[in-house]
């Protein structure tokens, strides 16, 4: 695909979405949108004012409290979500192109964003019968019964990161909507335009005015949303340091919060692992989206007697992945999404060289004329105390560490403050399952990793609070009421 032939529906915009309409922002401050592959500023959005935030939250509050969205049956809301899923899929191409232009994710990645978002909407729509089912419970030690109702929690602030700007919004939006909540969305400053297509899809699907609202801007806008007195629930995906600040604010306000944060997950290669099969899923499981994925297993733990063999397989696989223009269909590795993250990744590379790690491929800034490209990198001779073995890099870098026994591998995998993802590679699925169950993490795969919309996804430790997806993720947007009756 020729980049210059790509036409985007949104570039420079001056509005926010409030109460069912795109309305001019009252702010004069702007945030530029920069293509990380070219370093060209190609769009801009308002850095929303306090008045913008107040208007958006007030609209969501009116839509929640007035006769409307929360008064619909879950099945009626599900019909809206199903129509919205269809409308999102109609916008697949401009959504993919805008996403790629915003954050440099290869078109091979963003090309599936609309279908995935539609799948999330349809899954949560399918939970309507769960919300409508009668829940009556007897007293265990006396006559009587209790009817348990689950009410929508209220106005929700949905704050998303830049790595998957569509699906990490929809993962919050879909359960909020089917629960009967109303929302204000705040995308990351560097990826504020692709989400407008999801809002357009909601309008086309007939989602009532005020149910979905959108403001753009800096972290200060997100902070105003988190602390707004009319917000009843916060859902955030992003870095652990920012997540801590949001958790502190929500704790002070006694406000429910879901946090999906960072990770430093491990892939345990068991002694009997099929390395050819591992190579087939390595990029997706360990370096997805140019390494800018929270759950990927960027620490590969290899049995000492097969260490060189594992290093060779990982190196060969990573080196074979094409890096280049993310609009090329065969590009595997694009640029790092922002200049700030680019500098962070380069700092990690420098620390790795200084501490004695050996780059078997990559290890430096890519030789590109422009753009924030880092060479896809594999480090061997890594020890557990090195920065690259302990801290989240969020770039195209994996490390390979040796272990002596499986017990040692499990101890290494658990020697981290994070607990988000992980993989166990092995030929014996029962043995791999036993190892997986010993890893202290919220999700783990056997011979592959992929999140499942119907199963809870969340982290332990510094990787977050609460879960998304599944009926458990829906529960985060509901508040129960028990009505007790005698006899």
Secondary structure in CASP SS format (residue, H / E / C, confidence):
PFRMAT SS
TARGET T0000
AUTHOR 0000-0000-0000
METHOD secondary structure of the structure
MODEL  1
X C 1.00
X C 1.00
X H 1.00
X H 1.00
X H 1.00
X C 1.00
X C 1.00
X C 1.00
X C 1.00
X C 1.00
X C 1.00
X E 1.00
X C 1.00
X C 1.00
X E 1.00
X E 1.00
X E 1.00
X E 1.00
X C 1.00
X C 1.00
X E 1.00
X E 1.00
X E 1.00
X E 1.00
X C 1.00
X C 1.00
X C 1.00
X C 1.00
X C 1.00
X E 1.00
X E 1.00
X E 1.00
X E 1.00
X E 1.00
X E 1.00
X C 1.00
X C 1.00
X C 1.00
X C 1.00
X E 1.00
X E 1.00
X E 1.00
X E 1.00
X E 1.00
X E 1.00
X E 1.00
X C 1.00
X C 1.00
X C 1.00
X H 1.00
X H 1.00
X H 1.00
X H 1.00
X H 1.00
X H 1.00
X H 1.00
X H 1.00
X H 1.00
X H 1.00
X H 1.00
X H 1.00
X H 1.00
X H 1.00
X H 1.00
X H 1.00
X C 1.00
X C 1.00
X C 1.00
X H 1.00
X H 1.00
X H 1.00
X C 1.00
X C 1.00
X H 1.00
X H 1.00
X H 1.00
X H 1.00
X H 1.00
X H 1.00
X H 1.00
X H 1.00
X H 1.00
X H 1.00
X H 1.00
X H 1.00
X H 1.00
X H 1.00
X H 1.00
X H 1.00
X H 1.00
X C 1.00
X H 1.00
X H 1.00
X H 1.00
X H 1.00
X H 1.00
X H 1.00
X H 1.00
X H 1.00
X H 1.00
X H 1.00
X H 1.00
X H 1.00
X C 1.00
X C 1.00
X C 1.00
X H 1.00
X H 1.00
X H 1.00
X H 1.00
X C 1.00
X C 1.00
X H 1.00
X H 1.00
X H 1.00
X H 1.00
X H 1.00
X H 1.00
X H 1.00
X H 1.00
X H 1.00
X H 1.00
X H 1.00
X H 1.00
X H 1.00
X C 1.00
X C 1.00
X H 1.00
X H 1.00
X H 1.00
X H 1.00
X H 1.00
X C 1.00
X C 1.00
X C 1.00
X E 1.00
X E 1.00
X E 1.00
X C 1.00
X C 1.00
X C 1.00
X C 1.00
X C 1.00
X C 1.00
X E 1.00
X E 1.00
X E 1.00
X E 1.00
X E 1.00
X E 1.00
X E 1.00
X E 1.00
X C 1.00
X C 1.00
X E 1.00
X E 1.00
X E 1.00
X E 1.00
X E 1.00
X C 1.00
X C 1.00
X C 1.00
X C 1.00
X C 1.00
X C 1.00
X C 1.00
X H 1.00
X H 1.00
X H 1.00
X H 1.00
X H 1.00
X H 1.00
X H 1.00
X H 1.00
X H 1.00
X H 1.00
X H 1.00
X H 1.00
X H 1.00
X C 1.00
X C 1.00
X E 1.00
X E 1.00
X E 1.00
X E 1.00
X E 1.00
X C 1.00
X C 1.00
X C 1.00
X C 1.00
X C 1.00
X C 1.00
X C 1.00
X C 1.00
X H 1.00
X H 1.00
X H 1.00
X H 1.00
X H 1.00
X H 1.00
X H 1.00
X H 1.00
X H 1.00
X H 1.00
X C 1.00
X C 1.00
X C 1.00
X C 1.00
X C 1.00
X C 1.00
X C 1.00
X E 1.00
X E 1.00
X E 1.00
X E 1.00
X C 1.00
X C 1.00
X C 1.00
X H 1.00
X H 1.00
X H 1.00
X H 1.00
X H 1.00
X H 1.00
X H 1.00
X H 1.00
X H 1.00
X C 1.00
X C 1.00
X C 1.00
X C 1.00
X C 1.00
X E 1.00
X E 1.00
X E 1.00
X E 1.00
X E 1.00
X C 1.00
X C 1.00
X H 1.00
X H 1.00
X H 1.00
X H 1.00
X H 1.00
X H 1.00
X H 1.00
X H 1.00
X H 1.00
X H 1.00
X H 1.00
X H 1.00
X H 1.00
X H 1.00
X C 1.00
X C 1.00
X E 1.00
X E 1.00
X E 1.00
X E 1.00
X E 1.00
X C 1.00
X C 1.00
X C 1.00
X C 1.00
X C 1.00
X E 1.00
X E 1.00
X E 1.00
X E 1.00
X C 1.00
X C 1.00
X C 1.00
X C 1.00
X C 1.00
X H 1.00
X H 1.00
X H 1.00
X H 1.00
X H 1.00
X H 1.00
X H 1.00
X H 1.00
X H 1.00
X H 1.00
X H 1.00
X H 1.00
X C 1.00
X C 1.00
X C 1.00
X C 1.00
X C 1.00
X C 1.00
X C 1.00
X C 1.00
X C 1.00
X C 1.00
X C 1.00
X C 1.00
X E 1.00
X E 1.00
X E 1.00
X E 1.00
X E 1.00
X H 1.00
X H 1.00
X H 1.00
X H 1.00
X H 1.00
X H 1.00
X H 1.00
X H 1.00
X H 1.00
X H 1.00
X H 1.00
X H 1.00
X H 1.00
X H 1.00
X H 1.00
X H 1.00
X H 1.00
X C 1.00
X C 1.00
X E 1.00
X C 1.00
X C 1.00
X C 1.00
X C 1.00
X C 1.00
X C 1.00
X C 1.00
X C 1.00
X C 1.00
X E 1.00
X C 1.00
X C 1.00
X C 1.00
X C 1.00
X C 1.00
X H 1.00
X H 1.00
X H 1.00
X H 1.00
X H 1.00
X H 1.00
X H 1.00
X H 1.00
X H 1.00
X H 1.00
X H 1.00
X H 1.00
X H 1.00
X H 1.00
X H 1.00
X H 1.00
X H 1.00
X C 1.00
X C 1.00
X E 1.00
X E 1.00
X E 1.00
X E 1.00
X C 1.00
X C 1.00
X C 1.00
X E 1.00
X C 1.00
X C 1.00
X C 1.00
X C 1.00
X C 1.00
X C 1.00
X C 1.00
X C 1.00
X E 1.00
X C 1.00
X C 1.00
X E 1.00
X E 1.00
X E 1.00
X E 1.00
X C 1.00
X C 1.00
X C 1.00
X C 1.00
X C 1.00
X C 1.00
X H 1.00
X H 1.00
X H 1.00
X H 1.00
X C 1.00
X C 1.00
X C 1.00
X C 1.00
X C 1.00
X C 1.00
X E 1.00
X E 1.00
X E 1.00
X E 1.00
X E 1.00
X E 1.00
X E 1.00
X C 1.00
X C 1.00
X H 1.00
X H 1.00
X H 1.00
X H 1.00
X H 1.00
X H 1.00
X H 1.00
X H 1.00
X H 1.00
X C 1.00
X C 1.00
X C 1.00
X E 1.00
X E 1.00
X C 1.00
X C 1.00
X C 1.00
X E 1.00
X E 1.00
X E 1.00
X C 1.00
X C 1.00
X C 1.00
X H 1.00
X H 1.00
X H 1.00
X H 1.00
X H 1.00
X H 1.00
X H 1.00
X H 1.00
X C 1.00
X C 1.00
X C 1.00
X C 1.00
X C 1.00
X C 1.00
X C 1.00
X C 1.00
X E 1.00
X E 1.00
X C 1.00
X C 1.00
X C 1.00
X C 1.00
X C 1.00
X C 1.00
X C 1.00
X C 1.00
X C 1.00
X C 1.00
X E 1.00
X C 1.00
X C 1.00
X E 1.00
X E 1.00
X C 1.00
X C 1.00
X E 1.00
X E 1.00
X C 1.00
X C 1.00
X E 1.00
X C 1.00
X H 1.00
X H 1.00
X H 1.00
X H 1.00
X H 1.00
X H 1.00
X C 1.00
X C 1.00
X E 1.00
X E 1.00
X E 1.00
X E 1.00
X E 1.00
X E 1.00
X E 1.00
X E 1.00
X C 1.00
X C 1.00
END
